[in-house]
Amino acid sequence: MPGNKFVGEFHKDSSYNHQDYELNFNVGLSNYLGQASLKTEERPNSNKFIYLECPYGETFCFDHINCMHGSEENLSDETMVSFDFRLALGKFYFESNAESIGMNTKFNKGYYFSSNIINSIN
């Protein structure tokens, strides 16, 4: 919403126990532009930040595990609307005791992820 941040703090998802096998996709619905959009490092530990704009219907994926990312205050007069989702690819997936800090659940099949892990990509 105008005057708010959609990500509470700049962070790497690895700081919240997310695993390297995760892919995080963002889909823009409205006003995912300029300062209202996600801001991320160009490369891990580069300390050079860019905005990842995502116009309506567009989708992007970025290195959310290793790159610092977050948002600044939405200075526009429009609400930014988006959704994101995560995939765990079977080829890279592994069981672990790591837990989601926000949900207090393990990053395992049937818990954080559905039991339908993708085993191959055609």
Secondary structure, DSSP 8 states (H G I E B T S, - for coil): -TT--SSSS-B-GGGGT--TTEEEEEEEEE---GGGSEEEESSTT---EEEE---TT-EEE--TTTS-EE-----SSS--EEEEEEEEBTTT----S-B-TTT--BSSBTTTB-S--B----
